[in-house]
Amino acid sequence: MDMDAFPPGQWVVYILRCGDDSLYTGVTNNLAKRINEHVQGTGARYTRSHLPVNLAYVELVEGKSQALKREIAIKRLPRAQKLVLLMIGSQKGE
């Protein structure tokens, strides 16, 4: 996934696939920096203990408020539906 396609300032919701095959959902307006923090172990507490992490899905959103709302919606999905979302995203080339 080309993180340069998401310039700083663009709000996104992202899903990471962790080393234990768990999924982590987050929001940011600087995707490259945030993913680097997760990879280095300085990101969220959850990802620090579930390394390594790989970016599995990115969704563009209008602003911070919409990003937070979408993050909550994704976190409420059952794992099976999150996996479908990842498959759809990969087919779109996201």
N, CA, C and O atoms as CSV, one atom per row, in Angstrom:
chain,resi,resn,atom,element,x,y,z
A,1,MET,N,N,0.853,-1.175,0.000
A,1,MET,CA,C,0.000,0.000,0.000
A,1,MET,C,C,0.896,1.234,0.000
A,1,MET,O,O,1.814,1.342,0.813
A,2,ASP,N,N,0.629,2.157,-0.908
A,2,ASP,CA,C,1.439,3.360,-1.051
A,2,ASP,C,C,0.959,4.444,-0.093
A,2,ASP,O,O,-0.063,5.087,-0.329
A,3,MET,N,N,1.708,4.637,0.989
A,3,MET,CA,C,1.296,5.625,1.990
A,3,MET,C,C,1.458,7.053,1.481
A,3,MET,O,O,0.863,7.973,2.042
A,4,ASP,N,N,2.265,7.261,0.412
A,4,ASP,CA,C,2.421,8.596,-0.156
A,4,ASP,C,C,1.128,9.073,-0.818
A,4,ASP,O,O,0.960,10.266,-1.071
A,5,ALA,N,N,0.217,8.140,-1.097
A,5,ALA,CA,C,-1.066,8.509,-1.689
A,5,ALA,C,C,-1.972,9.203,-0.666
A,5,ALA,O,O,-3.025,9.730,-1.024
A,6,PHE,N,N,-1.564,9.200,0.593
A,6,PHE,CA,C,-2.347,9.817,1.670
A,6,PHE,C,C,-1.490,10.905,2.313
A,6,PHE,O,O,-0.826,10.655,3.319
A,7,PRO,N,N,-1.498,12.117,1.738
A,7,PRO,CA,C,-0.622,13.183,2.230
A,7,PRO,C,C,-0.970,13.622,3.645
A,7,PRO,O,O,-2.122,13.500,4.062
A,8,PRO,N,N,0.017,14.137,4.396
A,8,PRO,CA,C,-0.270,14.667,5.729
A,8,PRO,C,C,-1.400,15.697,5.653
A,8,PRO,O,O,-1.466,16.513,4.733
A,9,GLY,N,N,-2.267,15.632,6.631
A,9,GLY,CA,C,-3.424,16.527,6.661
A,9,GLY,C,C,-4.705,15.833,6.234
A,9,GLY,O,O,-5.798,16.265,6.597
A,10,GLN,N,N,-4.577,14.758,5.464
A,10,GLN,CA,C,-5.743,13.976,5.025
A,10,GLN,C,C,-6.125,12.989,6.114
A,10,GLN,O,O,-5.324,12.120,6.458
A,11,TRP,N,N,-7.319,13.098,6.662
A,11,TRP,CA,C,-7.769,12.184,7.709
A,11,TRP,C,C,-8.112,10.835,7.112
A,11,TRP,O,O,-8.793,10.747,6.090
A,12,VAL,N,N,-7.638,9.791,7.757
A,12,VAL,CA,C,-7.900,8.421,7.320
A,12,VAL,C,C,-8.221,7.545,8.524
A,12,VAL,O,O,-7.818,7.829,9.652
A,13,VAL,N,N,-8.953,6.480,8.253
A,13,VAL,CA,C,-9.161,5.397,9.207
A,13,VAL,C,C,-8.348,4.239,8.653
A,13,VAL,O,O,-8.405,3.960,7.456
A,14,TYR,N,N,-7.592,3.562,9.509
A,14,TYR,CA,C,-6.743,2.478,9.033
A,14,TYR,C,C,-6.912,1.246,9.919
A,14,TYR,O,O,-7.303,1.334,11.083
A,15,ILE,N,N,-6.604,0.106,9.328
A,15,ILE,CA,C,-6.618,-1.151,10.072
A,15,ILE,C,C,-5.254,-1.800,9.900
A,15,ILE,O,O,-4.743,-1.921,8.786
A,16,LEU,N,N,-4.676,-2.212,11.016
A,16,LEU,CA,C,-3.408,-2.939,11.014
A,16,LEU,C,C,-3.679,-4.405,11.305
A,16,LEU,O,O,-4.539,-4.739,12.120
A,17,ARG,N,N,-2.945,-5.267,10.637
A,17,ARG,CA,C,-2.967,-6.690,10.978
A,17,ARG,C,C,-1.727,-6.916,11.843
A,17,ARG,O,O,-0.598,-6.681,11.411
A,18,CYS,N,N,-1.958,-7.370,13.053
A,18,CYS,CA,C,-0.870,-7.551,14.015
A,18,CYS,C,C,-0.224,-8.931,13.873
A,18,CYS,O,O,-0.751,-9.809,13.190
A,19,GLY,N,N,0.913,-9.105,14.522
A,19,GLY,CA,C,1.675,-10.341,14.457
A,19,GLY,C,C,0.911,-11.564,14.905
A,19,GLY,O,O,1.187,-12.669,14.437
A,20,ASP,N,N,-0.040,-11.392,15.800
A,20,ASP,CA,C,-0.843,-12.527,16.269
A,20,ASP,C,C,-2.143,-12.666,15.474
A,20,ASP,O,O,-3.053,-13.383,15.892
A,21,ASP,N,N,-2.232,-11.980,14.327
A,21,ASP,CA,C,-3.376,-11.978,13.420
A,21,ASP,C,C,-4.577,-11.216,13.971
A,21,ASP,O,O,-5.671,-11.311,13.415
A,22,SER,N,N,-4.393,-10.468,15.046
A,22,SER,CA,C,-5.471,-9.599,15.522
A,22,SER,C,C,-5.491,-8.346,14.645
A,22,SER,O,O,-4.553,-8.086,13.891
A,23,LEU,N,N,-6.578,-7.574,14.758
A,23,LEU,CA,C,-6.748,-6.360,13.961
A,23,LEU,C,C,-6.829,-5.151,14.878
A,23,LEU,O,O,-7.480,-5.189,15.922
A,24,TYR,N,N,-6.164,-4.083,14.479
A,24,TYR,CA,C,-6.178,-2.831,15.242
A,24,TYR,C,C,-6.683,-1.730,14.323
A,24,TYR,O,O,-6.195,-1.585,13.203
A,25,THR,N,N,-7.653,-0.955,14.784
A,25,THR,CA,C,-8.214,0.142,13.999
A,25,THR,C,C,-7.852,1.469,14.646
A,25,THR,O,O,-7.937,1.619,15.865
A,26,GLY,N,N,-7.446,2.432,13.822
A,26,GLY,CA,C,-7.093,3.747,14.329
A,26,GLY,C,C,-7.377,4.837,13.316
A,26,GLY,O,O,-7.773,4.554,12.185
A,27,VAL,N,N,-7.177,6.083,13.719
A,27,VAL,CA,C,-7.346,7.243,12.839
A,27,VAL,C,C,-6.099,8.107,12.927
A,27,VAL,O,O,-5.394,8.105,13.936
A,28,THR,N,N,-5.840,8.840,11.864
A,28,THR,CA,C,-4.715,9.772,11.854
A,28,THR,C,C,-4.870,10.755,10.706
A,28,THR,O,O,-5.635,10.520,9.771
A,29,ASN,N,N,-4.141,11.849,10.784
A,29,ASN,CA,C,-4.060,12.767,9.652
A,29,ASN,C,C,-2.633,12.807,9.105
A,29,ASN,O,O,-2.282,13.684,8.316
A,30,ASN,N,N,-1.817,11.842,9.536
A,30,ASN,CA,C,-0.464,11.679,8.986
A,30,ASN,C,C,-0.158,10.176,8.988
A,30,ASN,O,O,0.482,9.666,9.908
A,31,LEU,N,N,-0.615,9.487,7.963
A,31,LEU,CA,C,-0.560,8.034,7.927
A,31,LEU,C,C,0.863,7.494,8.000
A,31,LEU,O,O,1.136,6.586,8.784
A,32,ALA,N,N,1.758,8.031,7.208
A,32,ALA,CA,C,3.135,7.517,7.193
A,32,ALA,C,C,3.782,7.615,8.571
A,32,ALA,O,O,4.423,6.668,9.027
A,33,LYS,N,N,3.616,8.759,9.233
A,33,LYS,CA,C,4.193,8.946,10.563
A,33,LYS,C,C,3.575,7.981,11.575
A,33,LYS,O,O,4.282,7.381,12.383
A,34,ARG,N,N,2.257,7.839,11.523
A,34,ARG,CA,C,1.572,6.986,12.506
A,34,ARG,C,C,1.936,5.515,12.326
A,34,ARG,O,O,2.156,4.808,13.309
A,35,ILE,N,N,1.999,5.050,11.088
A,35,ILE,CA,C,2.369,3.663,10.837
A,35,ILE,C,C,3.797,3.426,11.302
A,35,ILE,O,O,4.092,2.384,11.887
A,36,ASN,N,N,4.682,4.374,11.052
A,36,ASN,CA,C,6.063,4.251,11.520
A,36,ASN,C,C,6.116,4.142,13.037
A,36,ASN,O,O,6.911,3.369,13.571
A,37,GLU,N,N,5.282,4.904,13.740
A,37,GLU,CA,C,5.232,4.819,15.206
A,37,GLU,C,C,4.808,3.419,15.638
A,37,GLU,O,O,5.392,2.846,16.558
A,38,HIS,N,N,3.803,2.875,14.983
A,38,HIS,CA,C,3.351,1.519,15.326
A,38,HIS,C,C,4.466,0.502,15.071
A,38,HIS,O,O,4.729,-0.357,15.912
A,39,VAL,N,N,5.112,0.599,13.927
A,39,VAL,CA,C,6.172,-0.347,13.556
A,39,VAL,C,C,7.341,-0.274,14.540
A,39,VAL,O,O,7.931,-1.298,14.882
A,40,GLN,N,N,7.670,0.928,14.989
A,40,GLN,CA,C,8.781,1.133,15.916
A,40,GLN,C,C,8.420,0.758,17.359
A,40,GLN,O,O,9.289,0.729,18.230
A,41,GLY,N,N,7.150,0.474,17.607
A,41,GLY,CA,C,6.730,0.109,18.959
A,41,GLY,C,C,6.425,1.299,19.840
A,41,GLY,O,O,6.334,1.160,21.060
A,42,THR,N,N,6.265,2.478,19.236
A,42,THR,CA,C,5.952,3.680,20.015
A,42,THR,C,C,4.534,4.165,19.740
A,42,THR,O,O,4.159,5.265,20.148
A,43,GLY,N,N,3.745,3.345,19.047
A,43,GLY,CA,C,2.353,3.696,18.753
A,43,GLY,C,C,1.462,3.350,19.920
A,43,GLY,O,O,1.835,3.553,21.076
A,44,ALA,N,N,0.319,2.842,19.634
A,44,ALA,CA,C,-0.659,2.487,20.667
A,44,ALA,C,C,-0.153,1.363,21.561
A,44,ALA,O,O,0.634,0.519,21.134
A,45,ARG,N,N,-0.610,1.366,22.790
A,45,ARG,CA,C,-0.221,0.324,23.748
A,45,ARG,C,C,-0.542,-1.069,23.199
A,45,ARG,O,O,0.242,-2.004,23.359
A,46,TYR,N,N,-1.706,-1.197,22.549
A,46,TYR,CA,C,-2.103,-2.500,22.017
A,46,TYR,C,C,-1.097,-3.004,20.986
A,46,TYR,O,O,-0.660,-4.152,21.060
A,47,THR,N,N,-0.730,-2.164,20.036
A,47,THR,CA,C,0.162,-2.634,18.968
A,47,THR,C,C,1.571,-2.902,19.483
A,47,THR,O,O,2.278,-3.745,18.931
A,48,ARG,N,N,1.985,-2.203,20.523
A,48,ARG,CA,C,3.320,-2.451,21.097
A,48,ARG,C,C,3.475,-3.889,21.552
A,48,ARG,O,O,4.564,-4.458,21.474
A,49,SER,N,N,2.399,-4.470,22.023
A,49,SER,CA,C,2.477,-5.845,22.532
A,49,SER,C,C,2.008,-6.880,21.505
A,49,SER,O,O,1.881,-8.062,21.824
A,50,HIS,N,N,1.750,-6.430,20.271
A,50,HIS,CA,C,1.290,-7.337,19.219
A,50,HIS,C,C,2.098,-7.163,17.934
A,50,HIS,O,O,1.570,-7.347,16.837
A,51,LEU,N,N,3.357,-6.814,18.066
A,51,LEU,CA,C,4.235,-6.626,16.906
A,51,LEU,C,C,4.559,-7.958,16.253
A,51,LEU,O,O,4.491,-8.994,16.913
A,52,PRO,N,N,4.908,-7.958,14.978
A,52,PRO,CA,C,4.945,-6.822,14.051
A,52,PRO,C,C,3.549,-6.482,13.546
A,52,PRO,O,O,2.612,-7.271,13.672
A,53,VAL,N,N,3.435,-5.287,12.970
A,53,VAL,CA,C,2.159,-4.856,12.411
A,53,VAL,C,C,2.328,-4.530,10.927
A,53,VAL,O,O,3.393,-4.099,10.486
A,54,ASN,N,N,1.258,-4.745,10.174
A,54,ASN,CA,C,1.246,-4.425,8.747
A,54,ASN,C,C,-0.040,-3.678,8.422
A,54,ASN,O,O,-1.119,-4.037,8.891
A,55,LEU,N,N,0.092,-2.644,7.621
A,55,LEU,CA,C,-1.071,-1.878,7.199
A,55,LEU,C,C,-1.918,-2.747,6.268
A,55,LEU,O,O,-1.430,-3.233,5.248
A,56,ALA,N,N,-3.190,-2.938,6.628
A,56,ALA,CA,C,-4.068,-3.818,5.863
A,56,ALA,C,C,-5.190,-3.065,5.143
A,56,ALA,O,O,-5.731,-3.561,4.154
A,57,TYR,N,N,-5.542,-1.878,5.630
A,57,TYR,CA,C,-6.696,-1.171,5.069
A,57,TYR,C,C,-6.601,0.311,5.397
A,57,TYR,O,O,-6.200,0.691,6.497
A,58,VAL,N,N,-6.975,1.145,4.431
A,58,VAL,CA,C,-7.035,2.593,4.643
A,58,VAL,C,C,-8.303,3.115,3.982
A,58,VAL,O,O,-8.645,2.726,2.865
A,59,GLU,N,N,-8.988,3.993,4.684
A,59,GLU,CA,C,-10.213,4.611,4.163
A,59,GLU,C,C,-10.123,6.119,4.361
A,59,GLU,O,O,-9.933,6.590,5.482
A,60,LEU,N,N,-10.258,6.867,3.286
A,60,LEU,CA,C,-10.253,8.327,3.368
A,60,LEU,C,C,-11.559,8.816,3.973
A,60,LEU,O,O,-12.627,8.273,3.691
A,61,VAL,N,N,-11.466,9.854,4.812
A,61,VAL,CA,C,-12.658,10.452,5.411
A,61,VAL,C,C,-12.545,11.962,5.322
A,61,VAL,O,O,-11.465,12.497,5.074
A,62,GLU,N,N,-13.668,12.654,5.526
A,62,GLU,CA,C,-13.731,14.105,5.352
A,62,GLU,C,C,-12.972,14.911,6.407
A,62,GLU,O,O,-12.364,15.929,6.076
A,63,GLY,N,N,-12.995,14.489,7.628
A,63,GLY,CA,C,-12.352,15.261,8.687
A,63,GLY,C,C,-12.207,14.417,9.934
A,63,GLY,O,O,-12.544,13.233,9.938
A,64,LYS,N,N,-11.702,15.031,10.993
A,64,LYS,CA,C,-11.458,14.302,12.234
A,64,LYS,C,C,-12.741,13.710,12.813
A,64,LYS,O,O,-12.755,12.556,13.241
A,65,SER,N,N,-13.800,14.482,12.826
A,65,SER,CA,C,-15.054,14.007,13.392
A,65,SER,C,C,-15.555,12.765,12.653
A,65,SER,O,O,-15.945,11.779,13.278
A,66,GLN,N,N,-15.543,12.818,11.338
A,66,GLN,CA,C,-15.985,11.673,10.546
A,66,GLN,C,C,-15.045,10.479,10.739
A,66,GLN,O,O,-15.485,9.329,10.755
A,67,ALA,N,N,-13.752,10.763,10.885
A,67,ALA,CA,C,-12.782,9.683,11.111
A,67,ALA,C,C,-13.072,8.967,12.421
A,67,ALA,O,O,-13.060,7.737,12.473
A,68,LEU,N,N,-13.329,9.717,13.463
A,68,LEU,CA,C,-13.612,9.112,14.769
A,68,LEU,C,C,-14.910,8.308,14.752
A,68,LEU,O,O,-14.992,7.235,15.350
A,69,LYS,N,N,-15.924,8.835,14.061
A,69,LYS,CA,C,-17.194,8.111,13.953
A,69,LYS,C,C,-17.013,6.808,13.179
A,69,LYS,O,O,-17.562,5.772,13.555
A,70,ARG,N,N,-16.239,6.870,12.093
A,70,ARG,CA,C,-16.017,5.669,11.282
A,70,ARG,C,C,-15.177,4.652,12.047
A,70,ARG,O,O,-15.416,3.449,11.945
A,71,GLU,N,N,-14.197,5.125,12.811
A,71,GLU,CA,C,-13.376,4.231,13.636
A,71,GLU,C,C,-14.269,3.449,14.609
A,71,GLU,O,O,-14.127,2.234,14.745
A,72,ILE,N,N,-15.167,4.137,15.268
A,72,ILE,CA,C,-16.074,3.484,16.220
A,72,ILE,C,C,-16.937,2.452,15.491
A,72,ILE,O,O,-17.138,1.341,15.983
A,73,ALA,N,N,-17.444,2.828,14.315
A,73,ALA,CA,C,-18.293,1.905,13.550
A,73,ALA,C,C,-17.520,0.642,13.174
A,73,ALA,O,O,-18.051,-0.464,13.278
A,74,ILE,N,N,-16.285,0.798,12.743
A,74,ILE,CA,C,-15.476,-0.367,12.364
A,74,ILE,C,C,-15.155,-1.212,13.585
A,74,ILE,O,O,-15.223,-2.439,13.521
A,75,LYS,N,N,-14.807,-0.581,14.686
A,75,LYS,CA,C,-14.483,-1.332,15.903
A,75,LYS,C,C,-15.670,-2.152,16.402
A,75,LYS,O,O,-15.480,-3.184,17.046
A,76,ARG,N,N,-16.885,-1.707,16.113
A,76,ARG,CA,C,-18.080,-2.434,16.543
A,76,ARG,C,C,-18.398,-3.634,15.651
A,76,ARG,O,O,-19.198,-4.490,16.028
A,77,LEU,N,N,-17.778,-3.699,14.472
A,77,LEU,CA,C,-18.039,-4.815,13.559
A,77,LEU,C,C,-17.468,-6.115,14.114
A,77,LEU,O,O,-16.423,-6.105,14.764
A,78,PRO,N,N,-18.141,-7.226,13.864
A,78,PRO,CA,C,-17.544,-8.518,14.210
A,78,PRO,C,C,-16.296,-8.740,13.344
A,78,PRO,O,O,-16.178,-8.176,12.256
A,79,ARG,N,N,-15.380,-9.557,13.833
A,79,ARG,CA,C,-14.140,-9.817,13.111
A,79,ARG,C,C,-14.404,-10.257,11.666
A,79,ARG,O,O,-13.709,-9.809,10.754
A,80,ALA,N,N,-15.383,-11.114,11.448
A,80,ALA,CA,C,-15.677,-11.604,10.100
A,80,ALA,C,C,-16.000,-10.455,9.150
A,80,ALA,O,O,-15.570,-10.467,7.997
A,81,GLN,N,N,-16.745,-9.473,9.617
A,81,GLN,CA,C,-17.082,-8.330,8.768
A,81,GLN,C,C,-15.868,-7.439,8.529
A,81,GLN,O,O,-15.732,-6.851,7.456
A,82,LYS,N,N,-14.990,-7.336,9.516
A,82,LYS,CA,C,-13.754,-6.578,9.311
A,82,LYS,C,C,-12.898,-7.239,8.240
A,82,LYS,O,O,-12.291,-6.554,7.417
A,83,LEU,N,N,-12.847,-8.564,8.247
A,83,LEU,CA,C,-12.067,-9.281,7.235
A,83,LEU,C,C,-12.651,-9.080,5.845
A,83,LEU,O,O,-11.908,-8.989,4.868
A,84,VAL,N,N,-13.969,-9.009,5.748
A,84,VAL,CA,C,-14.605,-8.707,4.462
A,84,VAL,C,C,-14.205,-7.309,4.007
A,84,VAL,O,O,-13.911,-7.097,2.831
A,85,LEU,N,N,-14.194,-6.363,4.926
A,85,LEU,CA,C,-13.783,-5.002,4.617
A,85,LEU,C,C,-12.348,-4.990,4.083
A,85,LEU,O,O,-12.053,-4.277,3.124
A,86,LEU,N,N,-11.462,-5.769,4.690
A,86,LEU,CA,C,-10.074,-5.855,4.226
A,86,LEU,C,C,-10.013,-6.435,2.817
A,86,LEU,O,O,-9.246,-5.955,1.982
A,87,MET,N,N,-10.805,-7.450,2.549
A,87,MET,CA,C,-10.818,-8.060,1.210
A,87,MET,C,C,-11.326,-7.078,0.168
A,87,MET,O,O,-10.747,-6.970,-0.913
A,88,ILE,N,N,-12.394,-6.364,0.477
A,88,ILE,CA,C,-12.940,-5.382,-0.460
A,88,ILE,C,C,-11.924,-4.285,-0.714
A,88,ILE,O,O,-11.732,-3.855,-1.851
A,89,GLY,N,N,-11.274,-3.834,0.351
A,89,GLY,CA,C,-10.258,-2.787,0.213
A,89,GLY,C,C,-9.093,-3.218,-0.640
A,89,GLY,O,O,-8.581,-2.429,-1.434
A,90,SER,N,N,-8.661,-4.465,-0.489
A,90,SER,CA,C,-7.520,-4.942,-1.277
A,90,SER,C,C,-7.908,-5.110,-2.747
A,90,SER,O,O,-7.060,-4.954,-3.625
A,91,GLN,N,N,-9.168,-5.425,-3.029
A,91,GLN,CA,C,-9.624,-5.558,-4.399
A,91,GLN,C,C,-9.716,-4.195,-5.090
A,91,GLN,O,O,-9.555,-4.093,-6.306
A,92,LYS,N,N,-9.979,-3.150,-4.295
A,92,LYS,CA,C,-10.019,-1.802,-4.831
A,92,LYS,C,C,-8.625,-1.233,-5.032
A,92,LYS,O,O,-8.458,-0.197,-5.675
A,93,GLY,N,N,-7.623,-1.914,-4.481
A,93,GLY,CA,C,-6.268,-1.406,-4.559
A,93,GLY,C,C,-5.921,-0.437,-3.468
A,93,GLY,O,O,-4.934,0.291,-3.570
A,94,GLU,N,N,-6.729,-0.416,-2.409
A,94,GLU,CA,C,-6.468,0.493,-1.277
A,94,GLU,C,C,-5.343,-0.016,-0.442
A,94,GLU,O,O,-4.979,0.612,0.552
